[in-house]
Amino acid sequence: MAIAQVTVVPLGTGTTSVSRYVAEVAAWLEKNGIKYHLTPMGTVLEGETRDLLDIVAQMHEQPFNIGAERVMTLVNLDDRRDKKNTAMGKVASVKARLESRES
C-alpha cells in the first residue's frame, strides 16, 4: 500500500484564498467514497499506487470545474513494499521513538 500527499493549487484565480477550491476537491473525494485526511498543506491518501495516481489526476481536474484556468498539483508518493505502510503507522512510529527518548 502506498501513501500520497497531494497539494492542488489553483493559480490566477484573482484571490489569495484557495479554500473554495480545496473544499471542491474534498467534496469530490467524499462523493466518490475516497478516504482522505486533510492537512493544512495538503491531502493525504492511502491505497494502491495506480489507484492513487488516478485519483490525483481527478483531483487535479476539480478546480477547473469551478473556474480555475491554471492548476499546479504537487504529489509526494511513499510506496513501501517490505511491510504494510499507513499514514497513521508512520506517525505512531515517530511518536514511539520520541517517547523512548524521554525514558
VMD Tcl script that builds the backbone (N, CA, C; Angstrom):
set m [mol new atoms 309]
animate dup $m
set s [atomselect $m all]
$s set {name element resname resid chain x y z} {
  {N N MET 1 A 0.849 -1.171 0.000}
  {CA C MET 1 A 0.000 0.000 0.000}
  {C C MET 1 A 0.894 1.232 0.000}
  {N N ALA 2 A 0.443 2.246 -0.715}
  {CA C ALA 2 A 1.192 3.494 -0.808}
  {C C ALA 2 A 0.454 4.604 -0.074}
  {N N ILE 3 A 1.208 5.624 0.255}
  {CA C ILE 3 A 0.662 6.838 0.870}
  {C C ILE 3 A 1.039 7.995 -0.038}
  {N N ALA 4 A 0.075 8.854 -0.326}
  {CA C ALA 4 A 0.336 10.023 -1.153}
  {C C ALA 4 A -0.057 11.280 -0.408}
  {N N GLN 5 A 0.760 12.293 -0.522}
  {CA C GLN 5 A 0.378 13.627 -0.062}
  {C C GLN 5 A 0.219 14.471 -1.315}
  {N N VAL 6 A -0.951 15.068 -1.464}
  {CA C VAL 6 A -1.296 15.801 -2.672}
  {C C VAL 6 A -1.645 17.233 -2.311}
  {N N THR 7 A -1.075 18.166 -3.050}
  {CA C THR 7 A -1.422 19.571 -2.899}
  {C C THR 7 A -1.864 20.083 -4.263}
  {N N VAL 8 A -3.118 20.504 -4.353}
  {CA C VAL 8 A -3.685 21.031 -5.585}
  {C C VAL 8 A -3.780 22.543 -5.422}
  {N N VAL 9 A -3.098 23.271 -6.304}
  {CA C VAL 9 A -3.004 24.725 -6.177}
  {C C VAL 9 A -3.590 25.403 -7.412}
  {N N PRO 10 A -4.753 26.055 -7.268}
  {CA C PRO 10 A -5.286 26.822 -8.389}
  {C C PRO 10 A -4.521 28.140 -8.507}
  {N N LEU 11 A -4.200 28.527 -9.718}
  {CA C LEU 11 A -3.446 29.760 -9.952}
  {C C LEU 11 A -4.283 30.730 -10.782}
  {N N GLY 12 A -4.009 32.025 -10.620}
  {CA C GLY 12 A -4.684 33.026 -11.431}
  {C C GLY 12 A -6.173 33.127 -11.165}
  {N N THR 13 A -6.560 32.970 -9.910}
  {CA C THR 13 A -7.982 32.996 -9.578}
  {C C THR 13 A -8.467 34.372 -9.149}
  {N N GLY 14 A -7.554 35.319 -9.022}
  {CA C GLY 14 A -7.941 36.664 -8.605}
  {C C GLY 14 A -7.992 36.853 -7.100}
  {N N THR 15 A -7.651 35.819 -6.339}
  {CA C THR 15 A -7.665 35.908 -4.882}
  {C C THR 15 A -6.544 35.043 -4.311}
  {N N THR 16 A -6.084 35.409 -3.137}
  {CA C THR 16 A -5.061 34.592 -2.482}
  {C C THR 16 A -5.665 33.417 -1.721}
  {N N SER 17 A -6.965 33.435 -1.508}
  {CA C SER 17 A -7.635 32.351 -0.792}
  {C C SER 17 A -7.859 31.156 -1.724}
  {N N VAL 18 A -7.589 29.967 -1.218}
  {CA C VAL 18 A -7.821 28.758 -2.016}
  {C C VAL 18 A -8.828 27.816 -1.361}
  {N N SER 19 A -9.427 28.205 -0.242}
  {CA C SER 19 A -10.315 27.298 0.491}
  {C C SER 19 A -11.504 26.843 -0.352}
  {N N ARG 20 A -12.005 27.683 -1.217}
  {CA C ARG 20 A -13.118 27.311 -2.098}
  {C C ARG 20 A -12.713 26.111 -2.962}
  {N N TYR 21 A -11.512 26.143 -3.467}
  {CA C TYR 21 A -11.022 25.085 -4.348}
  {C C TYR 21 A -10.685 23.818 -3.563}
  {N N VAL 22 A -10.115 23.987 -2.379}
  {CA C VAL 22 A -9.823 22.838 -1.518}
  {C C VAL 22 A -11.132 22.143 -1.148}
  {N N ALA 23 A -12.145 22.927 -0.819}
  {CA C ALA 23 A -13.455 22.354 -0.472}
  {C C ALA 23 A -14.045 21.591 -1.656}
  {N N GLU 24 A -13.855 22.092 -2.861}
  {CA C GLU 24 A -14.349 21.404 -4.059}
  {C C GLU 24 A -13.676 20.045 -4.225}
  {N N VAL 25 A -12.374 20.003 -4.023}
  {CA C VAL 25 A -11.640 18.739 -4.125}
  {C C VAL 25 A -12.096 17.782 -3.021}
  {N N ALA 26 A -12.224 18.283 -1.782}
  {CA C ALA 26 A -12.658 17.436 -0.660}
  {C C ALA 26 A -14.073 16.906 -0.900}
  {N N ALA 27 A -14.953 17.729 -1.425}
  {CA C ALA 27 A -16.323 17.286 -1.718}
  {C C ALA 27 A -16.311 16.185 -2.771}
  {N N TRP 28 A -15.443 16.313 -3.766}
  {CA C TRP 28 A -15.331 15.278 -4.794}
  {C C TRP 28 A -14.837 13.967 -4.187}
  {N N LEU 29 A -13.831 14.055 -3.303}
  {CA C LEU 29 A -13.322 12.856 -2.632}
  {C C LEU 29 A -14.429 12.171 -1.835}
  {N N GLU 30 A -15.189 12.962 -1.079}
  {CA C GLU 30 A -16.278 12.406 -0.273}
  {C C GLU 30 A -17.356 11.783 -1.154}
  {N N LYS 31 A -17.734 12.485 -2.199}
  {CA C LYS 31 A -18.766 11.992 -3.121}
  {C C LYS 31 A -18.374 10.646 -3.721}
  {N N ASN 32 A -17.091 10.446 -3.929}
  {CA C ASN 32 A -16.598 9.217 -4.538}
  {C C ASN 32 A -16.142 8.177 -3.523}
  {N N GLY 33 A -16.401 8.439 -2.242}
  {CA C GLY 33 A -16.099 7.467 -1.200}
  {C C GLY 33 A -14.622 7.228 -0.979}
  {N N ILE 34 A -13.814 8.224 -1.275}
  {CA C ILE 34 A -12.361 8.087 -1.130}
  {C C ILE 34 A -11.949 8.575 0.255}
  {N N LYS 35 A -11.286 7.707 1.016}
  {CA C LYS 35 A -10.813 8.061 2.348}
  {C C LYS 35 A -9.624 9.009 2.208}
  {N N TYR 36 A -9.666 10.116 2.948}
  {CA C TYR 36 A -8.591 11.098 2.876}
  {C C TYR 36 A -8.419 11.767 4.228}
  {N N HIS 37 A -7.277 12.391 4.394}
  {CA C HIS 37 A -7.005 13.167 5.600}
  {C C HIS 37 A -6.526 14.538 5.142}
  {N N LEU 38 A -7.296 15.566 5.455}
  {CA C LEU 38 A -6.948 16.925 5.079}
  {C C LEU 38 A -5.982 17.515 6.100}
  {N N THR 39 A -4.891 18.097 5.629}
  {CA C THR 39 A -3.934 18.770 6.497}
  {C C THR 39 A -3.859 20.236 6.065}
  {N N PRO 40 A -3.202 21.086 6.825}
  {CA C PRO 40 A -3.110 22.492 6.430}
  {C C PRO 40 A -2.381 22.723 5.106}
  {N N MET 41 A -1.560 21.765 4.699}
  {CA C MET 41 A -0.747 21.969 3.495}
  {C C MET 41 A -1.013 20.959 2.382}
  {N N GLY 42 A -1.977 20.080 2.566}
  {CA C GLY 42 A -2.249 19.096 1.535}
  {C C GLY 42 A -3.251 18.058 2.000}
  {N N THR 43 A -3.423 17.044 1.182}
  {CA C THR 43 A -4.356 15.967 1.450}
  {C C THR 43 A -3.594 14.649 1.391}
  {N N VAL 44 A -3.809 13.793 2.389}
  {CA C VAL 44 A -3.136 12.501 2.455}
  {C C VAL 44 A -4.134 11.415 2.047}
  {N N LEU 45 A -3.675 10.544 1.167}
  {CA C LEU 45 A -4.467 9.418 0.683}
  {C C LEU 45 A -3.679 8.134 0.888}
  {N N GLU 46 A -4.375 7.007 1.019}
  {CA C GLU 46 A -3.726 5.702 1.106}
  {C C GLU 46 A -4.363 4.775 0.089}
  {N N GLY 47 A -3.560 3.912 -0.526}
  {CA C GLY 47 A -4.106 2.944 -1.466}
  {C C GLY 47 A -3.027 2.371 -2.351}
  {N N GLU 48 A -3.457 1.693 -3.386}
  {CA C GLU 48 A -2.525 1.145 -4.355}
  {C C GLU 48 A -2.020 2.281 -5.248}
  {N N THR 49 A -0.765 2.207 -5.638}
  {CA C THR 49 A -0.127 3.294 -6.388}
  {C C THR 49 A -0.926 3.697 -7.619}
  {N N ARG 50 A -1.314 2.755 -8.438}
  {CA C ARG 50 A -2.064 3.089 -9.659}
  {C C ARG 50 A -3.377 3.783 -9.336}
  {N N ASP 51 A -4.080 3.297 -8.307}
  {CA C ASP 51 A -5.338 3.924 -7.907}
  {C C ASP 51 A -5.107 5.356 -7.440}
  {N N LEU 52 A -4.050 5.544 -6.638}
  {CA C LEU 52 A -3.753 6.879 -6.133}
  {C C LEU 52 A -3.435 7.842 -7.269}
  {N N LEU 53 A -2.677 7.393 -8.236}
  {CA C LEU 53 A -2.333 8.271 -9.357}
  {C C LEU 53 A -3.568 8.639 -10.173}
  {N N ASP 54 A -4.506 7.715 -10.317}
  {CA C ASP 54 A -5.771 8.032 -10.990}
  {C C ASP 54 A -6.572 9.057 -10.184}
  {N N ILE 55 A -6.611 8.871 -8.876}
  {CA C ILE 55 A -7.337 9.806 -8.001}
  {C C ILE 55 A -6.701 11.187 -8.081}
  {N N VAL 56 A -5.372 11.250 -8.046}
  {CA C VAL 56 A -4.670 12.540 -8.125}
  {C C VAL 56 A -5.025 13.251 -9.425}
  {N N ALA 57 A -5.065 12.528 -10.532}
  {CA C ALA 57 A -5.421 13.140 -11.814}
  {C C ALA 57 A -6.820 13.736 -11.758}
  {N N GLN 58 A -7.729 13.043 -11.103}
  {CA C GLN 58 A -9.095 13.556 -10.989}
  {C C GLN 58 A -9.182 14.728 -9.996}
  {N N MET 59 A -8.395 14.674 -8.934}
  {CA C MET 59 A -8.335 15.809 -8.002}
  {C C MET 59 A -7.854 17.060 -8.738}
  {N N HIS 60 A -6.857 16.870 -9.591}
  {CA C HIS 60 A -6.275 17.978 -10.355}
  {C C HIS 60 A -7.329 18.672 -11.220}
  {N N GLU 61 A -8.319 17.937 -11.691}
  {CA C GLU 61 A -9.351 18.494 -12.572}
  {C C GLU 61 A -10.396 19.329 -11.830}
  {N N GLN 62 A -10.582 19.085 -10.548}
  {CA C GLN 62 A -11.696 19.712 -9.825}
  {C C GLN 62 A -11.670 21.241 -9.832}
  {N N PRO 63 A -10.535 21.911 -9.602}
  {CA C PRO 63 A -10.548 23.378 -9.638}
  {C C PRO 63 A -10.947 23.945 -11.007}
  {N N PHE 64 A -10.621 23.231 -12.081}
  {CA C PHE 64 A -11.032 23.677 -13.407}
  {C C PHE 64 A -12.550 23.707 -13.512}
  {N N ASN 65 A -13.214 22.785 -12.819}
  {CA C ASN 65 A -14.672 22.694 -12.873}
  {C C ASN 65 A -15.370 23.901 -12.272}
  {N N ILE 66 A -14.658 24.654 -11.431}
  {CA C ILE 66 A -15.289 25.848 -10.833}
  {C C ILE 66 A -14.552 27.133 -11.211}
  {N N GLY 67 A -13.885 27.104 -12.354}
  {CA C GLY 67 A -13.377 28.343 -12.913}
  {C C GLY 67 A -11.891 28.590 -12.914}
  {N N ALA 68 A -11.101 27.760 -12.267}
  {CA C ALA 68 A -9.650 27.972 -12.320}
  {C C ALA 68 A -9.181 27.770 -13.763}
  {N N GLU 69 A -8.254 28.596 -14.182}
  {CA C GLU 69 A -7.728 28.468 -15.536}
  {C C GLU 69 A -6.344 27.828 -15.565}
  {N N ARG 70 A -5.744 27.696 -14.390}
  {CA C ARG 70 A -4.445 27.054 -14.282}
  {C C ARG 70 A -4.375 26.357 -12.928}
  {N N VAL 71 A -3.855 25.142 -12.921}
  {CA C VAL 71 A -3.760 24.367 -11.677}
  {C C VAL 71 A -2.396 23.683 -11.630}
  {N N MET 72 A -1.749 23.807 -10.488}
  {CA C MET 72 A -0.483 23.123 -10.247}
  {C C MET 72 A -0.737 22.085 -9.151}
  {N N THR 73 A -0.360 20.840 -9.407}
  {CA C THR 73 A -0.560 19.777 -8.436}
  {C C THR 73 A 0.778 19.157 -8.071}
  {N N LEU 74 A 1.032 19.083 -6.782}
  {CA C LEU 74 A 2.270 18.502 -6.253}
  {C C LEU 74 A 1.925 17.185 -5.565}
  {N N VAL 75 A 2.744 16.155 -5.803}
  {CA C VAL 75 A 2.483 14.837 -5.235}
  {C C VAL 75 A 3.754 14.283 -4.622}
  {N N ASN 76 A 3.643 13.804 -3.389}
  {CA C ASN 76 A 4.691 13.011 -2.749}
  {C C ASN 76 A 4.115 11.622 -2.581}
  {N N LEU 77 A 4.828 10.611 -3.049}
  {CA C LEU 77 A 4.330 9.242 -3.003}
  {C C LEU 77 A 5.323 8.366 -2.251}
  {N N ASP 78 A 4.834 7.703 -1.202}
  {CA C ASP 78 A 5.650 6.778 -0.410}
  {C C ASP 78 A 5.091 5.389 -0.644}
  {N N ASP 79 A 5.801 4.579 -1.409}
  {CA C ASP 79 A 5.347 3.242 -1.768}
  {C C ASP 79 A 6.295 2.226 -1.139}
  {N N ARG 80 A 5.938 1.741 0.030}
  {CA C ARG 80 A 6.784 0.797 0.762}
  {C C ARG 80 A 6.250 -0.613 0.555}
  {N N ARG 81 A 7.124 -1.532 0.177}
  {CA C ARG 81 A 6.654 -2.874 -0.170}
  {C C ARG 81 A 7.181 -3.967 0.744}
  {N N ASP 82 A 8.025 -3.602 1.714}
  {CA C ASP 82 A 8.546 -4.635 2.614}
  {C C ASP 82 A 7.611 -4.909 3.780}
  {N N LYS 83 A 6.705 -3.982 4.082}
  {CA C LYS 83 A 5.700 -4.205 5.118}
  {C C LYS 83 A 4.557 -3.227 4.898}
  {N N LYS 84 A 3.444 -3.491 5.564}
  {CA C LYS 84 A 2.272 -2.628 5.417}
  {C C LYS 84 A 2.601 -1.230 5.923}
  {N N ASN 85 A 2.222 -0.242 5.155}
  {CA C ASN 85 A 2.537 1.144 5.449}
  {C C ASN 85 A 1.238 1.941 5.484}
  {N N THR 86 A 0.984 2.636 6.584}
  {CA C THR 86 A -0.177 3.522 6.670}
  {C C THR 86 A 0.283 4.880 7.171}
  {N N ALA 87 A -0.501 5.891 6.882}
  {CA C ALA 87 A -0.156 7.237 7.334}
  {C C ALA 87 A -0.081 7.294 8.862}
  {N N MET 88 A -1.078 6.729 9.517}
  {CA C MET 88 A -1.093 6.768 10.979}
  {C C MET 88 A 0.023 5.904 11.560}
  {N N GLY 89 A 0.394 4.828 10.863}
  {CA C GLY 89 A 1.502 3.994 11.302}
  {C C GLY 89 A 2.819 4.750 11.287}
  {N N LYS 90 A 2.991 5.586 10.259}
  {CA C LYS 90 A 4.219 6.385 10.184}
  {C C LYS 90 A 4.287 7.373 11.348}
  {N N VAL 91 A 3.158 7.996 11.655}
  {CA C VAL 91 A 3.115 8.949 12.768}
  {C C VAL 91 A 3.367 8.223 14.090}
  {N N ALA 92 A 2.739 7.081 14.263}
  {CA C ALA 92 A 2.919 6.305 15.502}
  {C C ALA 92 A 4.374 5.888 15.685}
  {N N SER 93 A 5.047 5.550 14.606}
  {CA C SER 93 A 6.452 5.146 14.693}
  {C C SER 93 A 7.322 6.288 15.216}
  {N N VAL 94 A 7.092 7.476 14.722}
  {CA C VAL 94 A 7.866 8.640 15.185}
  {C C VAL 94 A 7.540 8.937 16.646}
  {N N LYS 95 A 6.250 8.887 17.009}
  {CA C LYS 95 A 5.860 9.153 18.398}
  {C C LYS 95 A 6.492 8.141 19.351}
  {N N ALA 96 A 6.550 6.879 18.940}
  {CA C ALA 96 A 7.162 5.845 19.786}
  {C C ALA 96 A 8.641 6.133 19.999}
  {N N ARG 97 A 9.319 6.573 18.964}
  {CA C ARG 97 A 10.748 6.904 19.101}
  {C C ARG 97 A 10.941 8.111 20.013}
  {N N LEU 98 A 10.049 9.083 19.912}
  {CA C LEU 98 A 10.148 10.247 20.799}
  {C C LEU 98 A 9.926 9.837 22.250}
  {N N GLU 99 A 8.935 8.982 22.481}
  {CA C GLU 99 A 8.642 8.519 23.835}
  {C C GLU 99 A 9.821 7.725 24.416}
  {N N SER 100 A 10.476 6.935 23.587}
  {CA C SER 100 A 11.602 6.138 24.089}
  {C C SER 100 A 12.787 7.024 24.440}
  {N N ARG 101 A 12.910 8.154 23.793}
  {CA C ARG 101 A 13.983 9.093 24.112}
  {C C ARG 101 A 13.755 9.767 25.456}
  {N N GLU 102 A 12.494 9.921 25.826}
  {CA C GLU 102 A 12.136 10.579 27.085}
  {C C GLU 102 A 12.377 9.679 28.287}
  {N N SER 103 A 12.420 8.381 28.074}
  {CA C SER 103 A 12.571 7.423 29.194}
  {C C SER 103 A 14.001 7.362 29.680}
}
mol reanalyze $m
mol bondsrecalc $m
mol representation Tube
mol addrep $m
